Amino acid sequence: MKLSSHFDDLKGQSVFITGGGSGIGAWLTEGFVAQGAKVAFVQRSDATELCDRLEAQYDNRPLFMACDITDIEALRSSMAKAREAHGPITVLVNNAASDNRHSLEEFSVEDWDQAININLRPHFFTAQEVQKDMQEAGHGSIINFSSISYMMGNEGYPAYVASKSGITGLTRGLARELGKHKIRVNALMPGWVLTDRQRELWVTPEALEAHLERQCLKEEIVPDDIVAPTLFLASSASRMMTGQALVVDGGVVVTG
């Protein structure tokens, strides 16, 4: 990984990432490891190979814990293990999500609950879990991954769109709630990031051409493009930013 920026204050910080073993999450894990941060992450699938590679490349092995983030007690237990290994958590990245496509008419109550339990509920309880750590440290940064999907009014996955909108609202509420403790809470809003999963399931030449036409910058967004903005939000470089939604989408949506 070649980053254009380095954030010295992230060295030695205790970082916890959900879904940090695949897709954008794996790139985030590497980005923080490259800064010298002490990284712990949860992932359902095995991520030992990633940890082996990062240890060999950076001499800084992240702590991987297998965990289903819909199990809040298991998630809390994983965060406790991270705290024990690396000290109080001062950077939290809520990245894990599921953007499975679905129709309105075929979606059951159970399907809805599962979508929210993956895409929104963990963000609240991980923030609850790290509040004391960050308060005692005198600082902290929580980064919640949302999406421009609700800003575009995308179709094909309404539960995902709803949950991503909810993340932005939660971010703003938590920013007000935690600001008095010098804890910052921001949302990161990626556009269509072309991960391996996206390319395998949904990228077609026609769909990609149409989306690039909507972007001001006519280039594909790759996972690497999301790393530096996340590091920026985690670092003191953004110390007076909170309650914000940082859009990284090549200029599809315009805010302000």
N, C-alpha and C positions, 0 to 999 in steps of 0.2 A: 504493500500500500504506500502510495506517495501522496502525502498531504501538503498543501500549499501553506498551511499554518501549523504552528505548534503552540500548545497552551501549557506553559511550564507549571502553572498552579494546579493542574490536574495530577501531577506526579504524586504518588502516594495516597491519593484520595480513594476512599472505599466506595466503589460503584456497584450498583445492582441493576441488572437488565433482565426484563422478561422477554422470552423468545430470542435469546442471544446466541443461539447455535445454528441458525439457518436464515436464509434470505437477507433482508436488510439487517436483521439482528446480528448475524455473524460479522458483518462489516462494522457494525457499531462496537462489538466486542473487540475486534482487532484495533479499531481506532483508539479506544481507551487504553488498551494494552500498550499500544505504540507510544502513548503519552507517559507511560510509567505508572498508570493507575493500578490499583488492586481491584480486579474485576471479578465479580461473581455473577453467574447468570443461570436462569432456569430454562429448560427446554424439555418437551416430551420425548423427542427422539434423541438417540445417543449422539453426543457431540465430542467424544473423546478424541477423534481424529483432528478436529479443529484445535482443541487444547494442545495436543502434541505439536501441531504445526506452529502455533503461536509461541509456545515455549522454546522451540528450536530457533525460531526467527528472532524473537525479542528477549529471550531469557526471562520471560515473565509469564508464568502459566496462570490462566484464569481458572476460577473454581466453577466447575460445572455440576449442577444438581438436577437430576431428572425430576420433573414436577409437572403436574396438570394444574394450570392456574385457575381452573374452575373450582378446585379444592382449596378453599381459603386457608384452612388450617395447615395443609401441606405447604402452601405458599408462605405462610407466616413462619413455619418451621425452617424452610429454606433460607429465609431472610435472617433468622436467628443464627443459622450456621454460617452465613456470610459475615455477620457481625462478629461472631466468635473467631473467624479466620482472619478478618481484615480490619476489624475495628468498626466503630459506629459508621453507618452508611450516610454519606454526605451527598451522593448523587444517585438519583433514582430515575431510570429510564423505563417507562411503561410502553414497550414496543409490541408485544405479542398481540396478534389479531388473527381473525379468520374472515376472509372476504369471499366465502363460497357463494356462488350465485343461487338464487331461488326465486320462485314466483310468489305472488301474494296469495293466490287461492290455495296453494298446496302446503303452505307453511303452518305448522301446528303450534299450539301453546308451548309444547315441549321444545320445538325448534326455536321459537322465539326466546324462551328462557335460556337455552344453550348459547344462542348468539350473544345475548346480553352478558351472560356469565363469562364469556371469553373476551368480549370486546369493550366492556365498560366496567363491570363490577370490580375486577382486580385493581383498576386504577384508584378506586376509592380506598380499598383496604391496604394496598401497599403504601399509599400516602399516610394512612393512619398509623401503619407500623413504623415508618421512618421518622415521624414527627418528633419523637422524643430524642432520637439520635441527633437530628439536625438542630434541634433546639439547644441541646447540651453543647454541641460543637460551635454554636453561634452563627451558623450559616448552613445553607443547603440549597440544592437545585433539583426540582422535580420536572421531568420532561415527559409530557404525555403525547404519544403519537396519535394524531387525529388523521384527517384526510380532507382533500378538497372535494370528495365525492358528494357531500351534502351541499356544498357551495355551488356545485355544478347542477345539482338536482339529478344525479345519475339514476338510471333505472337498472333493474335486474338483481338488486340485492338490498331491498328496503330496510331490513333489520340492521345490516351493516351501516347503511347511510344514517339511520337513526342513532345508532350507538356512537358513531363518529361525531355527530352533532352534539350528543350528550357529553362527550369528552371535552369539547370546547367549553361548554357551560360549566362542567365540573372544574376545569382548569381555572376559570375566572373566579368561581366561588372559593376554591382552595387558595388562590393567590391572595384574596382579601382575608381569608381565615388565618393564613400562616405568615403573612407579611410582617406582622409585629414581632415575629421570632427570627427575622432575617432569612426566611425560607422563601425562595422564589419558585413560582410554578408557571410554566409556559407550555404551550402546545406547539408541536411541529406538524405542519400540514404538507405532506408530500403530494406531488402529482402522480402521474402514472410512471412508477419506477419499474424498470424492466428487469426484474429478478428472473431467475431460472423458472420459477413457478409461473410467473406471468407469461413468459415466452412459451412454456409448454401448454398452458391451458387456454389463454385468451388472445395472445398476440397474433394477428393476421396482417398481411401487408396492407389490406384495405383499412383495417381499424387503426393501425399505427399511422398511416398516411393522414387519415382524418384527424387524429389527435394532434399530430405534429403541426397540422395546419392551424389548430387552435392555440398553439404555443407561440409566444413572441420569439423565443429562441428555438430555432428549428433543429434541435439536437435531441437525441434520445437521452432520457434521464436514467442513469445507472445507479446502483446502490452506493457507490463511492461518493456520489454527489450529495448524499444525505449525511455523511459522516461529519464533515467539518461544521455544518450548521448545528448539529447536535453537540459537538464539543464546545462550540461557541456558547450555546445556552447553558452548558454545564459549568463553564469557566467564569472567572471574575470579569472577563471581558464584557460580559452582559450583566454586570452586577445591578444595574438599575432597570433591568427589563423583567417584568413579571405580569402575569395575566394576559400575555400576548399570544397571538397565533402567527407563527413564523411560516410563511408559505414558500415552499420550494417546488415549483411546478413549471418552470420555464416560461411563466407569464400567461397561464391560462385564465386564472382569475385575478382580479385587481381589487385590492382592499384599500380602505382609507376614506 
